[in-house]
Amino acid sequence: MAFPIKVCAVCSEEFELKPGKPGFANRCPACSEPEANEPGGKDLTGALDRKSAAEANAARREAMKNLLYRKDS
């Protein structure tokens, strides 16, 4: 069974679309290579940054709770 012939959206060269090809289906393997080398898009912050962000979020939640559920006297 022959693989479908596609045209690369970046370099306009023809390539065979094989199962398990890394990258996008509309890009040839050479043009898909840089995306395969990049990390999975995860934000790599340090432990201190994550802790300070968690503390800020907790403070925001507490402030919203106080604003929403306080009794007006």
HELIX and SHEET records of a PDB file:
HELIX    1   1 PRO A   29  ASN A   37  1                                   9    
HELIX    2   2 ALA A   47  TYR A   69  1                                  23    
SHEET    1   A 2 ILE A   5  VAL A   7  0                                        
SHEET    2   A 2 GLU A  14  GLU A  16 -1                                        
END                                                                             
